Amino acid sequence: MRVVHTSDWHLGHTLRGEVTREHEHALFLAWLLETCVRERADAVVITGDVFDSATPPASAERMWFEFLAAMRRACPTIDIVAIAGNHDSPARLGAASAVLRELGVHVIGGLPRTATGAIDLDRVLVPIAGGRGLVAAVPFLRPVDLPPDEADPLEAIYAEVIAGARARLASQQALIVTGHLYVAGADAAYLSERRVSIGGVESAPLRLFPADIAYVALGHIHRAQRVGRDTIRYAGAPISLALDEASYRHSIASIDFAGRTVAEIRQLLVPQAIEILRVPRHGAAPLGDVLAALDALPPRIEGDQARPYLEVVVALDKPEPKLRVLVETALDGKRARLIQLHVEHTGDGAALGDRISARRLAELDPREVFVRLWARQHAEPPSADVLAGFDRLLSEVSGDAVDPEAS
Ligand SMILES: [Mn+2]
């Protein structure tokens, strides 16, 4: 049995709320489909954050449904199991689940319970690959999913689901358990994940997943990685959801099972559709150097859907009110599109107390505090204009202003 594990697609994601990722998502989904055909995968497990928000745009929902339909056509027998992540609306993702189930697509939004309040194991436990595998599809758990009287509700839920799965497991059937959560020990170095807590707990212990589980398919952390043993894995996101993920190759996992255990795990690299550029490559550079580097970038091509994303970091020794205009002008007609413009100030960064004794602090006048604050951010001292402006403000707030325009 071969299972493809992918996660954290974030369909509908935008950079800075304005640059859509549709082109990248469309290429990824086409690649995923081809890969599942080529790999002859028996099942695909999607571990949450299918969508970037609880109210995804219609175009993102269309992409999701079109993907499911195309997958069904290309791989008539493949089983598809998807759980909701913390970004998804459980109700919205699960709304079409009755229809999708008829197509062999199992979507678990919120944790389903029976009329008596027990976890609905008929919904949560999904046999795959003609009974060679059993997926215990536990979604991201919200307060409404948690039993109220348990000291450790997360452990209680996993224990109930795993006990139910063991009772149903056939002798040569491999057990796969899903989760959308932060497992202690995972490296969450990338900034694009929201911190989430489940029942007041921010990280789940590895002991949630006993050794008789063949594979634990995790979502939430965007960097693919194993946690604890080799068979507990985050598949990672297929595209960069923040510019600081530029250096990181996105992937999916393809897992081969032999009976009840994993035989081999391969990481398949997702082709990167759009390049992420940074000027300068590392650190920050003075404005003149930055503008020269931007000027040297290649020109824009008509109808280009894969324009690189650009992050610019400028080192300033004094305020530069026209910074954005200067940068945007340098980029006019260039292929790269500006996503982020950062400023790093070249001041000494020192706090007042770092250099002045406590007794002297009490004697400082406001103008001196202002000059020192300025020095903290800017290498160049404030100009006469700036100092005159400060003096005017100071006299206004201290009440002894003589405003020539007021009389
Ligand atoms: Mn995510």
Residues whose N, C-alpha, C, O or C-beta is under 5 A from the ligand:
A	BS01	MN	D8 D49 H220
